[in-house]
Amino acid sequence: MNIEGFRDYCLSMDGVTGKIPFGKFAHRFDSLLVFYVLDHMFCMVDMDDFTSVSFRSTDEEIARITERYSAVTTPVNKALKFWLRVNLNEDMPDSVIYSCVRRAYEIIKEKYSKKNTE
């Protein structure tokens, strides 16, 4: 997996945008690329150190994925409840990582689509 292919995959999903929002807080965050749907984050990567992917999930899915793969760690920012970080090139296949990112997109899109119609 490479950053260009991963970025293209995320941006191929309907309504997704990519932003680098955290650089204004500290220079060390200038390389964090965050993917959004409906103005809410669902995935992020470090473009300068593309060794892991962080994405949104659910309690049930976090438990299941964590049990199965040793590549799963907690996000750098522990305040990101319902997020996982997966180290690349370990025991989680790229196809599963892509599926998890797609699922993260679906979770956020479903959650905030409902709020927009209420």
N, C-alpha and C positions, 0 to 999 in steps of 0.2 A: 504494500500500500504506500502511496506517495501523497504528498499534500495537494498537488494539483488535481489528481484524480478524486481525492476525497472532497475537495472543495467543489469540483464539478458535480459530484454526486449529490451533495447537500443542496446546491443551488438548482438542481434539476427538479426538485420537489416544488409543487405549486405554492406560490406566494412566499418563498424563502428569500431572505436577504442576509447578507453577511456584513458585519460591522466590526470595527476595532474600537470598542467603547471605553476600555479601561486605561488607555494611555494617559488620559487627562488626570488620573489619580497618581500614577507613578510611571516613570519611563520604562521600568522593567516589564510593564504590561503592554507595551506597544506592539508586541507580536501576538497577542491573544486575539484570535479570530473567532467571533461568536456568530452562530447562525440563529436566525429568528424566524418565527412564523406568527402572524397576527401581533407583531411587536413584542413577543415573548421569547426568551431564550429556550432552545432545546438541545443545543450542542455547542461545544467549544474545543478549540485546539490551539496549540502554540505553534505558529508558523516557523519560528526559528529552531524549535526543538520538537519536531514532530515524532515524539516517542509515545504519546498517549492521546486518547480521545476521551472527553468527558461528555456525558449526555444524561438527559432526564429519564426517569423510569418510575416505577411504582414500588411500593413496599414488597408486594408479592414477587414481582420480577427481580428486584434487587436480591432478595433472599435466594431465589432459584439460580440466578446467574452467578452469585458469589459462591454458592456451594459447588458449582460445576467447574469454574475457571479460576486458576490462581492468578491470572493476569489482572483480575479486578482489584482495585484499591479504592480508598475513599478519595473524594476530590480534594484538591489543595485547599480550597475554601470550605471548611467544615460546615459553614452556614447554608450550603447548598443542599438542603434536605431533598431527598428523592433523586439524588444525582449519583452516578458512578463514574469512576475513571478507569479506563482499561489501558493497560500497557500494551503497545503494539509489539508484534513479532514474538509473542509468547504462546500460550496454549489456546487462546481464543482465535479461531479462524477469521480471516477478513470478512468472509461472507456473513458470519454471525455478528460481527461488529456493525456491518452495514445494515443488517436487519434490526439491530438494537437502535441505531440512529434513526431508521425509518419509524420504528415504534415510538421513539421519543418525539419525533415530529407529529405523529398521529395523536399522542397523548395531549400535547399542547394545542394542536389544532382543534381537537374535539372539546377540550376544556374551555377554550376562549371563543370558539364559534357559538357555543351555547350562551355564553354571557353576552355576546353581541346581539343575540336575537331576543333577549329578555327585556 
